[in-house]
Amino acid sequence: MVRRTTINLDSELVAEAREVLKTRNTTDTVHDALRAVVRRERLERLAEWDLGGKTLEDLKELRRSRVETRPWGKLGV
């Protein structure tokens, strides 16, 4: 869902963010910045998980096993 709204933005900050994010316009800049904030928060929460000593490869294998046992069969790997 996209909603049109009016907000006050610091134009210098938007220009600086646009350079960092390599975006084309203000809308893309704001969207990418919001995605980055949400991603950072999710990664911080993920880092707090107790994985019981499992490695990334262990987790990938667990996920692969779960996906491959679905009724529709294996996914293209």
C-alpha positions as a Markdown table, in Angstrom:
| # | Residue | x | y | z |
|---|---|---|---|---|
| 1 | Met | 0.0 | 0.0 | 0.0 |
| 2 | Val | 1.3 | 3.4 | -0.9 |
| 3 | Arg | 0.0 | 6.6 | 0.8 |
| 4 | Arg | 0.6 | 10.1 | -0.4 |
| 5 | Thr | 1.5 | 12.5 | 2.4 |
| 6 | Thr | 3.1 | 15.8 | 3.0 |
| 7 | Ile | 6.1 | 16.0 | 5.4 |
| 8 | Asn | 8.8 | 18.5 | 6.1 |
| 9 | Leu | 12.2 | 17.3 | 5.2 |
| 10 | Asp | 15.7 | 18.8 | 5.6 |
| 11 | Ser | 16.7 | 19.1 | 2.0 |
| 12 | Glu | 20.4 | 19.0 | 2.8 |
| 13 | Leu | 19.9 | 15.7 | 4.7 |
| 14 | Val | 17.8 | 14.3 | 1.9 |
| 15 | Ala | 20.6 | 15.2 | -0.6 |
| 16 | Glu | 23.2 | 13.6 | 1.6 |
| 17 | Ala | 21.1 | 10.5 | 2.0 |
| 18 | Arg | 20.5 | 10.4 | -1.7 |
| 19 | Glu | 24.3 | 10.3 | -2.4 |
| 20 | Val | 24.8 | 7.6 | 0.2 |
| 21 | Leu | 21.9 | 5.5 | -1.0 |
| 22 | Lys | 22.5 | 6.2 | -4.7 |
| 23 | Thr | 18.8 | 6.9 | -5.2 |
| 24 | Arg | 17.1 | 8.9 | -8.0 |
| 25 | Asn | 14.6 | 11.0 | -6.1 |
| 26 | Thr | 13.3 | 12.0 | -2.7 |
| 27 | Thr | 10.6 | 9.2 | -2.6 |
| 28 | Asp | 13.2 | 6.5 | -3.4 |
| 29 | Thr | 15.6 | 8.0 | -0.8 |
| 30 | Val | 13.0 | 8.0 | 2.0 |
| 31 | His | 11.8 | 4.4 | 1.1 |
| 32 | Asp | 15.4 | 3.1 | 1.0 |
| 33 | Ala | 16.2 | 4.8 | 4.3 |
| 34 | Leu | 13.1 | 3.3 | 6.0 |
| 35 | Arg | 14.0 | -0.1 | 4.6 |
| 36 | Ala | 17.5 | 0.3 | 6.1 |
| 37 | Val | 16.2 | 1.2 | 9.5 |
| 38 | Val | 13.8 | -1.8 | 9.5 |
| 39 | Arg | 16.5 | -4.1 | 8.3 |
| 40 | Arg | 18.9 | -2.9 | 11.0 |
| 41 | Glu | 16.3 | -3.5 | 13.7 |
| 42 | Arg | 15.5 | -7.0 | 12.4 |
| 43 | Leu | 19.2 | -7.9 | 12.3 |
| 44 | Glu | 19.7 | -6.6 | 15.9 |
| 45 | Arg | 16.8 | -8.7 | 17.1 |
| 46 | Leu | 18.2 | -11.7 | 15.2 |
| 47 | Ala | 21.6 | -11.2 | 16.8 |
| 48 | Glu | 20.0 | -11.6 | 20.2 |
| 49 | Trp | 18.7 | -15.1 | 19.3 |
| 50 | Asp | 20.2 | -18.1 | 21.1 |
| 51 | Leu | 20.9 | -20.5 | 18.3 |
| 52 | Gly | 22.2 | -23.2 | 20.6 |
| 53 | Gly | 25.6 | -23.3 | 19.0 |
| 54 | Lys | 24.3 | -23.9 | 15.4 |
| 55 | Thr | 26.2 | -22.4 | 12.6 |
| 56 | Leu | 24.8 | -20.6 | 9.6 |
| 57 | Glu | 25.3 | -23.8 | 7.5 |
| 58 | Asp | 23.4 | -25.8 | 10.1 |
| 59 | Leu | 20.5 | -23.4 | 9.9 |
| 60 | Lys | 20.5 | -23.5 | 6.1 |
| 61 | Glu | 20.4 | -27.3 | 6.2 |
| 62 | Leu | 17.4 | -27.2 | 8.6 |
| 63 | Arg | 15.6 | -24.8 | 6.3 |
| 64 | Arg | 16.5 | -26.8 | 3.2 |
| 65 | Ser | 15.1 | -30.0 | 4.8 |
| 66 | Arg | 11.9 | -28.3 | 5.7 |
| 67 | Val | 11.4 | -26.8 | 2.3 |
| 68 | Glu | 12.2 | -30.1 | 0.4 |
| 69 | Thr | 9.7 | -32.1 | 2.4 |
| 70 | Arg | 6.8 | -29.9 | 1.4 |
| 71 | Pro | 4.0 | -31.7 | -0.5 |
| 72 | Trp | 4.8 | -29.9 | -3.8 |
| 73 | Gly | 8.4 | -31.4 | -3.8 |
| 74 | Lys | 11.8 | -29.9 | -4.1 |
| 75 | Leu | 12.3 | -26.3 | -5.2 |
| 76 | Gly | 14.7 | -25.6 | -8.1 |
| 77 | Val | 18.1 | -25.4 | -6.4 |
